[in-house]
Amino acid sequence: MSHLERTYVALGSNLGNRDAHLAHGRLRLSTLKRTHLVAASSIEETAAIGPVTQGPYLNQMVLLVTALEPLELLGHCQSIEEETGRERRERWGPRTLDLDIVRFGDRVIASPDLTVPHPELPNRDFWQREIVELDAIAPAHV
């Protein structure tokens, strides 16, 4: 692998078999070329965020080390979401699987397709807890 980036990807699901959707996301992320899944946080159930009435989410975060570029990883994440039947109908709507790149190394990215760090990170306590949990499992030198 070339230069590896420590990357945090959030997984969320509130439609169908939520546990199975998260498991599919973890498995597929772990099989990406030039990528290694280092650790996965605990799974936490949270209320949906946003204006659309919907059921609660199961949330989890994984820590990857990857040689992929951010937009390459984003493309893979969107393909994995589609494998679970994800449809992009409405912002903040319910979903079978949502994969969000929360942090990508120390990079700051502001493109039409991707913003890193994820702009919702300061507002999502569960993401912050999951990052702390992952950092305890896999210190920064990993």
LODREN-166401 format. One record per residue: residue in one letter; x, y negated, z of N, C-alpha, C, O in turn; residue number from 1. Coordinates in nm, 4 decimals. Example, Ala and Ser with C-alpha at 12.3 -4.5 7.8 and 13.67 -1.06 7.14 Angstrom:
BEGIN
residuo  nx  ny  nz  cax  cay  caz  cx  cy  cz  ox  oy  oz  num
a  1.3190  0.5690  0.7800  1.2300  0.4500  0.7800  1.3200  0.3300  0.7800  1.4236  0.3319  0.8465  1
s  1.2850  0.2250  0.7080  1.3670  0.1060  0.7140  1.2900  -0.0030  0.7870  1.3409  -0.1138  0.8039  2
// end
This chain:
BEGIN
residuo  nx  ny  nz  cax  cay  caz  cx  cy  cz  ox  oy  oz  num
m  0.0843  0.1193  0.0000  0.0000  0.0000  0.0000  0.0878  -0.1244  0.0000  0.1970  -0.1258  0.0569  1
s  0.0387  -0.2258  -0.0636  0.1085  -0.3533  -0.0576  0.0697  -0.4215  0.0734  0.0357  -0.3529  0.1698  2
h  0.0738  -0.5518  0.0793  0.0438  -0.6257  0.2015  -0.0945  -0.5887  0.2555  -0.1940  -0.5965  0.1834  3
l  -0.0999  -0.5490  0.3812  -0.2261  -0.5087  0.4432  -0.2848  -0.6239  0.5246  -0.2137  -0.6944  0.5962  4
e  -0.4151  -0.6406  0.5118  -0.4866  -0.7431  0.5873  -0.5778  -0.6748  0.6893  -0.6468  -0.5778  0.6577  5
r  -0.5769  -0.7261  0.8094  -0.6661  -0.6795  0.9159  -0.8016  -0.7463  0.8915  -0.8129  -0.8688  0.8960  6
t  -0.9039  -0.6649  0.8658  -1.0329  -0.7168  0.8189  -1.1467  -0.6607  0.9033  -1.1507  -0.5411  0.9323  7
y  -1.2386  -0.7479  0.9421  -1.3539  -0.7089  1.0224  -1.4785  -0.7132  0.9332  -1.5086  -0.8151  0.8711  8
v  -1.5498  -0.6011  0.9284  -1.6720  -0.5929  0.8489  -1.7862  -0.5546  0.9422  -1.7790  -0.4539  1.0126  9
a  -1.8921  -0.6363  0.9419  -2.0105  -0.6096  1.0233  -2.1090  -0.5267  0.9427  -2.1304  -0.5512  0.8240  10
l  -2.1686  -0.4283  1.0088  -2.2721  -0.3443  0.9489  -2.4015  -0.3696  1.0239  -2.4020  -0.3776  1.1467  11
g  -2.5104  -0.3819  0.9512  -2.6410  -0.4001  1.0132  -2.7475  -0.3286  0.9332  -2.7382  -0.3196  0.8108  12
s  -2.8501  -0.2771  1.0024  -2.9604  -0.2077  0.9361  -3.0867  -0.2222  1.0187  -3.0844  -0.2064  1.1408  13
n  -3.1982  -0.2528  0.9506  -3.3262  -0.2524  1.0213  -3.4391  -0.1898  0.9395  -3.5566  -0.2111  0.9695  14
l  -3.4044  -0.1136  0.8376  -3.5046  -0.0416  0.7586  -3.4650  0.1049  0.7472  -3.3469  0.1375  0.7353  15
g  -3.5641  0.1925  0.7509  -3.5377  0.3343  0.7298  -3.4608  0.3948  0.8449  -3.4769  0.3536  0.9598  16
n  -3.3772  0.4927  0.8146  -3.2963  0.5610  0.9158  -3.1730  0.4755  0.9430  -3.0694  0.4911  0.8783  17
r  -3.1855  0.3864  1.0384  -3.0804  0.2868  1.0642  -2.9468  0.3522  1.0988  -2.8423  0.3097  1.0497  18
d  -2.9498  0.4554  1.1832  -2.8245  0.5243  1.2191  -2.7572  0.5828  1.0957  -2.6357  0.5712  1.0792  19
a  -2.8363  0.6458  1.0089  -2.7804  0.7075  0.8873  -2.7232  0.6011  0.7941  -2.6199  0.6236  0.7310  20
h  -2.7885  0.4864  0.7847  -2.7364  0.3794  0.6979  -2.6018  0.3283  0.7499  -2.5093  0.3053  0.6720  21
l  -2.5914  0.3106  0.8828  -2.4631  0.2672  0.9390  -2.3565  0.3737  0.9147  -2.2431  0.3419  0.8792  22
a  -2.3936  0.5004  0.9342  -2.2973  0.6096  0.9121  -2.2507  0.6112  0.7668  -2.1324  0.6320  0.7400  23
h  -2.3425  0.5895  0.6730  -2.3060  0.5858  0.5312  -2.2079  0.4701  0.5061  -2.1078  0.4871  0.4365  24
g  -2.2373  0.3540  0.5629  -2.1482  0.2392  0.5459  -2.0090  0.2668  0.5994  -1.9098  0.2361  0.5334  25
r  -2.0008  0.3250  0.7195  -1.8697  0.3573  0.7782  -1.7941  0.4567  0.6912  -1.6758  0.4384  0.6625  26
l  -1.8639  0.5627  0.6493  -1.7990  0.6652  0.5680  -1.7454  0.6067  0.4379  -1.6301  0.6297  0.4015  27
r  -1.8288  0.5317  0.3689  -1.7867  0.4765  0.2390  -1.6741  0.3738  0.2547  -1.5824  0.3703  0.1727  28
l  -1.6799  0.2909  0.3581  -1.5698  0.1968  0.3801  -1.4402  0.2730  0.4075  -1.3328  0.2299  0.3656  29
s  -1.4499  0.3857  0.4774  -1.3303  0.4631  0.5113  -1.2690  0.5329  0.3909  -1.1540  0.5765  0.3970  30
t  -1.3439  0.5441  0.2814  -1.2927  0.6132  0.1626  -1.2462  0.5176  0.0531  -1.2046  0.5626  -0.0537  31
l  -1.2524  0.3872  0.0773  -1.2076  0.2921  -0.0246  -1.0576  0.3065  -0.0463  -0.9816  0.3253  0.0487  32
k  -1.0163  0.2975  -0.1708  -0.8735  0.3023  -0.2041  -0.8022  0.1840  -0.1391  -0.8585  0.0753  -0.1257  33
r  -0.6764  0.2076  -0.0989  -0.5913  0.1036  -0.0407  -0.6524  0.0416  0.0851  -0.6281  -0.0746  0.1176  34
t  -0.7334  0.1234  0.1555  -0.8020  0.0757  0.2755  -0.8047  0.1877  0.3788  -0.8215  0.3048  0.3447  35
h  -0.7881  0.1505  0.5042  -0.7965  0.2474  0.6142  -0.8908  0.1911  0.7203  -0.8749  0.0768  0.7631  36
l  -0.9884  0.2705  0.7627  -1.0761  0.2315  0.8719  -1.0037  0.2653  1.0020  -0.9812  0.3823  1.0328  37
v  -0.9678  0.1630  1.0770  -0.8883  0.1781  1.1987  -0.9761  0.2116  1.3186  -0.9415  0.2987  1.3985  38
a  -1.0897  0.1430  1.3318  -1.1749  0.1618  1.4493  -1.3153  0.1123  1.4188  -1.3364  0.0308  1.3290  39
a  -1.4114  0.1639  1.4962  -1.5511  0.1206  1.4871  -1.5988  0.0842  1.6271  -1.5677  0.1532  1.7241  40
s  -1.6737  -0.0236  1.6367  -1.7267  -0.0666  1.7664  -1.8462  0.0206  1.8053  -1.8912  0.1053  1.7281  41
s  -1.8954  -0.0020  1.9250  -2.0208  0.0588  1.9681  -2.1331  0.0055  1.8794  -2.1205  -0.0994  1.8164  42
i  -2.2434  0.0808  1.8763  -2.3627  0.0366  1.8029  -2.4537  -0.0336  1.9028  -2.4742  0.0139  2.0145  43
e  -2.5076  -0.1472  1.8605  -2.5903  -0.2297  1.9474  -2.7188  -0.2659  1.8741  -2.7157  -0.2977  1.7552  44
e  -2.8311  -0.2613  1.9438  -2.9576  -0.3048  1.8835  -2.9828  -0.4499  1.9218  -2.9707  -0.4875  2.0384  45
t  -3.0183  -0.5314  1.8216  -3.0453  -0.6729  1.8447  -3.1720  -0.7136  1.7715  -3.2131  -0.6499  1.6745  46
a  -3.2319  -0.8190  1.8191  -3.3474  -0.8759  1.7509  -3.3017  -0.9367  1.6181  -3.1887  -0.9838  1.6050  47
a  -3.3917  -0.9343  1.5210  -3.3616  -0.9965  1.3916  -3.3417  -1.1463  1.4097  -3.4021  -1.2085  1.4972  48
i  -3.2557  -1.2033  1.3252  -3.2264  -1.3464  1.3279  -3.2904  -1.4085  1.2038  -3.2911  -1.3472  1.0970  49
g  -3.3433  -1.5280  1.2174  -3.3963  -1.5976  1.1013  -3.5477  -1.6070  1.1031  -3.6135  -1.5596  1.1957  50
p  -3.6026  -1.6702  0.9975  -3.7450  -1.7027  0.9948  -3.8384  -1.5879  0.9546  -3.9600  -1.6003  0.9693  51
v  -3.7839  -1.4769  0.9043  -3.8670  -1.3673  0.8543  -3.8980  -1.2699  0.9685  -3.8066  -1.2219  1.0356  52
t  -4.0269  -1.2407  0.9906  -4.0669  -1.1441  1.0928  -4.0271  -1.0044  1.0474  -4.0622  -0.9621  0.9373  53
q  -3.9538  -0.9329  1.1321  -3.9040  -0.8000  1.0965  -3.8578  -0.7276  1.2213  -3.8462  -0.7864  1.3288  54
g  -3.8317  -0.5987  1.2052  -3.7903  -0.5161  1.3170  -3.6469  -0.5422  1.3588  -3.5724  -0.6114  1.2893  55
p  -3.6082  -0.4855  1.4748  -3.4731  -0.5047  1.5268  -3.3675  -0.4351  1.4416  -3.3958  -0.3408  1.3676  56
y  -3.2475  -0.4841  1.4546  -3.1323  -0.4312  1.3812  -3.0479  -0.3421  1.4703  -3.0396  -0.3624  1.5914  57
l  -2.9853  -0.2430  1.4083  -2.8704  -0.1777  1.4680  -2.7493  -0.2459  1.4064  -2.7423  -0.2645  1.2849  58
n  -2.6539  -0.2829  1.4910  -2.5340  -0.3534  1.4464  -2.4097  -0.2810  1.4942  -2.4083  -0.2172  1.5995  59
q  -2.3059  -0.2931  1.4137  -2.1768  -0.2356  1.4467  -2.0730  -0.3126  1.3663  -2.1046  -0.3724  1.2635  60
m  -1.9496  -0.3106  1.4138  -1.8418  -0.3708  1.3368  -1.7306  -0.2687  1.3215  -1.7043  -0.1894  1.4119  61
v  -1.6659  -0.2716  1.2062  -1.5491  -0.1865  1.1848  -1.4287  -0.2749  1.1576  -1.4397  -0.3860  1.1057  62
l  -1.3143  -0.2215  1.1945  -1.1866  -0.2864  1.1662  -1.1190  -0.2065  1.0566  -1.0943  -0.0868  1.0715  63
l  -1.0896  -0.2731  0.9473  -1.0179  -0.2130  0.8354  -0.8800  -0.2766  0.8254  -0.8605  -0.3912  0.8659  64
v  -0.7849  -0.2017  0.7714  -0.6654  -0.2628  0.7160  -0.6718  -0.2305  0.5674  -0.6906  -0.1155  0.5275  65
t  -0.6560  -0.3336  0.4876  -0.6763  -0.3149  0.3443  -0.5769  -0.3952  0.2623  -0.5317  -0.5025  0.3021  66
a  -0.5446  -0.3399  0.1470  -0.4637  -0.4116  0.0490  -0.5529  -0.4697  -0.0606  -0.5034  -0.5321  -0.1545  67
l  -0.6840  -0.4495  -0.0487  -0.7775  -0.5079  -0.1450  -0.7815  -0.6593  -0.1266  -0.7549  -0.7108  -0.0180  68
e  -0.8147  -0.7282  -0.2325  -0.8383  -0.8717  -0.2231  -0.9812  -0.8922  -0.1700  -1.0655  -0.8038  -0.1852  69
p  -1.0089  -1.0074  -0.1080  -1.1411  -1.0292  -0.0480  -1.2588  -1.0073  -0.1437  -1.3570  -0.9435  -0.1058  70
l  -1.2508  -1.0580  -0.2650  -1.3635  -1.0406  -0.3569  -1.3759  -0.8968  -0.4046  -1.4859  -0.8519  -0.4368  71
e  -1.2636  -0.8230  -0.4098  -1.2710  -0.6792  -0.4402  -1.3474  -0.6070  -0.3305  -1.4360  -0.5261  -0.3581  72
l  -1.3122  -0.6370  -0.2050  -1.3803  -0.5735  -0.0925  -1.5278  -0.6109  -0.0930  -1.6130  -0.5254  -0.0685  73
l  -1.5592  -0.7364  -0.1202  -1.6991  -0.7795  -0.1269  -1.7761  -0.6982  -0.2302  -1.8881  -0.6547  -0.2036  74
g  -1.7177  -0.6773  -0.3472  -1.7830  -0.5973  -0.4508  -1.8111  -0.4557  -0.4041  -1.9183  -0.4011  -0.4302  75
h  -1.7144  -0.3960  -0.3346  -1.7354  -0.2615  -0.2803  -1.8468  -0.2628  -0.1756  -1.9312  -0.1731  -0.1734  76
c  -1.8472  -0.3639  -0.0892  -1.9516  -0.3734  0.0134  -2.0899  -0.3815  -0.0501  -2.1832  -0.3157  -0.0042  77
q  -2.1035  -0.4613  -0.1545  -2.2338  -0.4738  -0.2199  -2.2752  -0.3438  -0.2878  -2.3936  -0.3098  -0.2878  78
s  -2.1813  -0.2712  -0.3450  -2.2120  -0.1402  -0.4047  -2.2578  -0.0414  -0.2977  -2.3531  0.0336  -0.3189  79
i  -2.1905  -0.0412  -0.1837  -2.2278  0.0484  -0.0735  -2.3684  0.0140  -0.0242  -2.4479  0.1041  0.0028  80
e  -2.3999  -0.1144  -0.0122  -2.5349  -0.1555  0.0276  -2.6386  -0.1008  -0.0705  -2.7426  -0.0489  -0.0298  81
e  -2.6097  -0.1130  -0.1978  -2.7036  -0.0664  -0.3010  -2.7251  0.0839  -0.2944  -2.8336  0.1328  -0.3260  82
e  -2.6216  0.1580  -0.2531  -2.6353  0.3042  -0.2413  -2.7413  0.3437  -0.1389  -2.7975  0.4529  -0.1468  83
t  -2.7689  0.2556  -0.0430  -2.8710  0.2845  0.0579  -3.0067  0.2272  0.0192  -3.1006  0.2295  0.0988  84
g  -3.0170  0.1758  -0.1034  -3.1435  0.1194  -0.1494  -3.1607  -0.0278  -0.1165  -3.2717  -0.0804  -0.1236  85
r  -3.0519  -0.0947  -0.0806  -3.0599  -0.2377  -0.0471  -3.1106  -0.3170  -0.1664  -3.0620  -0.3015  -0.2785  86
e  -3.2085  -0.4017  -0.1405  -3.2606  -0.4939  -0.2414  -3.2444  -0.6349  -0.1876  -3.2776  -0.6634  -0.0726  87
r  -3.1931  -0.7221  -0.2725  -3.1726  -0.8611  -0.2310  -3.2920  -0.9440  -0.2761  -3.2926  -1.0024  -0.3845  88
r  -3.3934  -0.9474  -0.1892  -3.5157  -1.0205  -0.2237  -3.5196  -1.1578  -0.1607  -3.5416  -1.2580  -0.2287  89
e  -3.4978  -1.1619  -0.0292  -3.5080  -1.2894  0.0403  -3.3951  -1.3038  0.1405  -3.3520  -1.2071  0.2033  90
r  -3.3484  -1.4272  0.1538  -3.2445  -1.4566  0.2526  -3.3006  -1.4280  0.3906  -3.4151  -1.4622  0.4203  91
w  -3.2192  -1.3649  0.4753  -3.2558  -1.3312  0.6126  -3.3639  -1.2236  0.6192  -3.4229  -1.2027  0.7252  92
g  -3.3910  -1.1550  0.5084  -3.4946  -1.0523  0.5056  -3.4452  -0.9188  0.5590  -3.3261  -0.9017  0.5850  93
p  -3.5389  -0.8227  0.5757  -3.5014  -0.6903  0.6240  -3.4138  -0.6180  0.5223  -3.4190  -0.6474  0.4028  94
r  -3.3332  -0.5231  0.5703  -3.2425  -0.4521  0.4792  -3.2065  -0.3144  0.5323  -3.1993  -0.2908  0.6529  95
t  -3.1843  -0.2251  0.4376  -3.1394  -0.0910  0.4730  -2.9979  -0.0974  0.5273  -2.9663  -0.0335  0.6276  96
l  -2.9129  -0.1744  0.4612  -2.7746  -0.1894  0.5055  -2.7226  -0.3249  0.4617  -2.7382  -0.3661  0.3467  97
d  -2.6609  -0.3922  0.5557  -2.5982  -0.5216  0.5299  -2.4534  -0.5087  0.5732  -2.4256  -0.4721  0.6874  98
l  -2.3612  -0.5382  0.4832  -2.2183  -0.5369  0.5138  -2.1650  -0.6787  0.4952  -2.1676  -0.7328  0.3846  99
d  -2.1176  -0.7373  0.6018  -2.0653  -0.8740  0.5979  -1.9177  -0.8736  0.6333  -1.8773  -0.8175  0.7352  100
i  -1.8374  -0.9369  0.5481  -1.6965  -0.9572  0.5801  -1.6927  -1.0749  0.6771  -1.7231  -1.1881  0.6397  101
v  -1.6553  -1.0475  0.8010  -1.6583  -1.1493  0.9063  -1.5248  -1.2225  0.9140  -1.5206  -1.3451  0.9249  102
r  -1.4162  -1.1467  0.9083  -1.2808  -1.2035  0.9052  -1.1981  -1.1224  0.8070  -1.2169  -1.0016  0.7926  103
f  -1.1069  -1.1901  0.7400  -1.0157  -1.1237  0.6462  -0.8767  -1.1777  0.6750  -0.8355  -1.2802  0.6206  104
g  -0.8043  -1.1060  0.7624  -0.6737  -1.1564  0.8056  -0.6905  -1.2949  0.8641  -0.7858  -1.3214  0.9374  105
d  -0.5976  -1.3831  0.8315  -0.6060  -1.5225  0.8768  -0.6597  -1.6128  0.7663  -0.6532  -1.7354  0.7757  106
r  -0.7124  -1.5507  0.6623  -0.7547  -1.6299  0.5473  -0.8794  -1.7128  0.5764  -0.9673  -1.6738  0.6533  107
v  -0.8828  -1.8287  0.5116  -1.0022  -1.9133  0.5096  -1.0456  -1.9184  0.3639  -0.9712  -1.9651  0.2777  108
i  -1.1662  -1.8704  0.3370  -1.2161  -1.8601  0.2001  -1.3489  -1.9343  0.1923  -1.4380  -1.9134  0.2746  109
a  -1.3608  -2.0201  0.0935  -1.4864  -2.0915  0.0700  -1.5140  -2.0873  -0.0793  -1.4813  -2.1802  -0.1532  110
s  -1.5754  -1.9767  -0.1222  -1.6107  -1.9636  -0.2633  -1.7619  -1.9489  -0.2722  -1.8272  -1.9261  -0.1704  111
p  -1.8186  -1.9615  -0.3908  -1.9640  -1.9453  -0.4029  -2.0127  -1.8075  -0.3565  -2.1269  -1.7941  -0.3125  112
d  -1.9275  -1.7057  -0.3660  -1.9675  -1.5693  -0.3320  -1.9283  -1.5255  -0.1913  -1.9875  -1.4319  -0.1374  113
l  -1.8304  -1.5908  -0.1314  -1.7774  -1.5428  -0.0042  -1.7232  -1.6588  0.0790  -1.6479  -1.7428  0.0297  114
t  -1.7632  -1.6615  0.2062  -1.7097  -1.7572  0.3022  -1.6516  -1.6778  0.4184  -1.7208  -1.5977  0.4813  115
v  -1.5232  -1.7011  0.4462  -1.4530  -1.6325  0.5546  -1.3705  -1.7365  0.6300  -1.3043  -1.8184  0.5662  116
p  -1.3720  -1.7365  0.7635  -1.4526  -1.6520  0.8486  -1.6015  -1.6722  0.8191  -1.6427  -1.7782  0.7719  117
h  -1.6809  -1.5696  0.8476  -1.8249  -1.5755  0.8205  -1.8838  -1.6933  0.8968  -1.8578  -1.7082  1.0162  118
p  -1.9631  -1.7776  0.8298  -2.0148  -1.8976  0.8958  -2.1060  -1.8693  1.0154  -2.1249  -1.9574  1.0994  119
e  -2.1626  -1.7494  1.0252  -2.2506  -1.7164  1.1380  -2.1746  -1.6594  1.2584  -2.2355  -1.6345  1.3625  120
l  -2.0438  -1.6383  1.2464  -1.9681  -1.5785  1.3567  -1.9878  -1.6526  1.4898  -2.0086  -1.5872  1.5919  121
p  -1.9820  -1.7862  1.4925  -1.9997  -1.8548  1.6217  -2.1394  -1.8349  1.6822  -2.1570  -1.8495  1.8031  122
n  -2.2376  -1.8018  1.5992  -2.3761  -1.7899  1.6456  -2.4175  -1.6478  1.6824  -2.5283  -1.6275  1.7319  123
r  -2.3327  -1.5510  1.6598  -2.3692  -1.4113  1.6829  -2.2836  -1.3522  1.7945  -2.1722  -1.3047  1.7723  124
d  -2.3396  -1.3568  1.9148  -2.2679  -1.3059  2.0315  -2.2270  -1.1607  2.0128  -2.1185  -1.1206  2.0548  125
f  -2.3144  -1.0810  1.9494  -2.2839  -0.9383  1.9337  -2.1627  -0.9194  1.8438  -2.0833  -0.8287  1.8686  126
w  -2.1451  -1.0015  1.7400  -2.0241  -0.9919  1.6570  -1.9008  -1.0230  1.7407  -1.7989  -0.9546  1.7309  127
q  -1.9109  -1.1263  1.8228  -1.7961  -1.1645  1.9053  -1.7605  -1.0520  2.0028  -1.6428  -1.0219  2.0224  128
r  -1.8617  -0.9899  2.0637  -1.8366  -0.8761  2.1544  -1.7721  -0.7601  2.0786  -1.6800  -0.6960  2.1292  129
e  -1.8205  -0.7334  1.9574  -1.7679  -0.6216  1.8789  -1.6226  -0.6454  1.8388  -1.5428  -0.5517  1.8385  130
i  -1.5875  -0.7682  1.8052  -1.4480  -0.8001  1.7713  -1.3583  -0.7791  1.8933  -1.2497  -0.7224  1.8817  131
v  -1.4036  -0.8248  2.0103  -1.3261  -0.8050  2.1331  -1.3065  -0.6552  2.1587  -1.1971  -0.6115  2.1943  132
e  -1.4131  -0.5772  2.1402  -1.4040  -0.4326  2.1593  -1.3026  -0.3708  2.0626  -1.2201  -0.2889  2.1031  133
l  -1.3087  -0.4095  1.9365  -1.2150  -0.3550  1.8369  -1.0716  -0.3956  1.8664  -0.9796  -0.3151  1.8513  134
d  -1.0522  -0.5189  1.9079  -0.9158  -0.5652  1.9396  -0.8587  -0.4895  2.0601  -0.7377  -0.4690  2.0685  135
a  -0.9457  -0.4480  2.1534  -0.9000  -0.3693  2.2675  -0.8601  -0.2272  2.2237  -0.7663  -0.1686  2.2778  136
i  -0.9329  -0.1734  2.1253  -0.9044  -0.0390  2.0732  -0.7779  -0.0404  1.9879  -0.6932  0.0483  1.9980  137
a  -0.7672  -0.1428  1.9041  -0.6578  -0.1502  1.8064  -0.5881  -0.2858  1.8192  -0.6284  -0.3817  1.7534  138
p  -0.4863  -0.2953  1.9011  -0.4155  -0.4227  1.9163  -0.3661  -0.4776  1.7818  -0.3576  -0.4056  1.6823  139
a  -0.3345  -0.6054  1.7823  -0.3020  -0.6766  1.6582  -0.1886  -0.6153  1.5778  -0.1841  -0.6337  1.4562  140
h  -0.0977  -0.5439  1.6406  0.0139  -0.4864  1.5648  -0.0276  -0.3631  1.4846  0.0509  -0.3119  1.4048  141
v  -0.1498  -0.3153  1.5052  -0.1961  -0.1960  1.4315  -0.2444  -0.2394  1.2948  -0.2879  -0.1561  1.2153  142
// end
